[in-house]
Amino acid sequence: QVQLAESGGGLVQPGGSLRLSCAASGFTLVDHAIGWFRQTPGKKHEIISCISLHDIIVYPDSVKGRFFASMDISKNMVYLQMNSLKPEDTGVYYCARDCMETNLGRGTQVIVSS
């Protein structure tokens, strides 16, 4: 059974860092890319990054240079390192197989607030 489980969210002060994890099961990351999406209050899902064995793409200018995706094939895990967090980064973060919004996990909440 294909499953994705996000973890690592929480409350952090502006300027802080968090590392989100996405545990994939039922399929191998060798064959599938993983996307990170977020949904901020009042907005639709926004793709943050798409990472595969051969490529890493970070999409929005608002997170370039602050958010970094990585992959551990041996653990079937994908990570999103988020640095210099801002209040506007608050939202629910999801990982998705094949970087498709229709394949989201349950999500992990990130709150950036002082």
C-alpha angles and dihedrals in degrees: 000000000000112000137167123194122190123199141160101072123132146120117315135169121246109277092029131118138235133182116213121202130206118196113201123201135173092037139044127250088221087077103031138054121224125217129201115217131179134198114206121194112290095003138098124251112292123200113233103179144344118211130185135164090275107029145034121200125185113193120188119064088218092072103031110120091018105058123055128184123207138173136215106199093185091060096034087234134137124198137199114203109200119193134177090021119202131201089251089063088069111120146088115300122208137183120216134194115245088006090277121144090218091065101057125150122225094277137228124246120239119190120185109192142130 
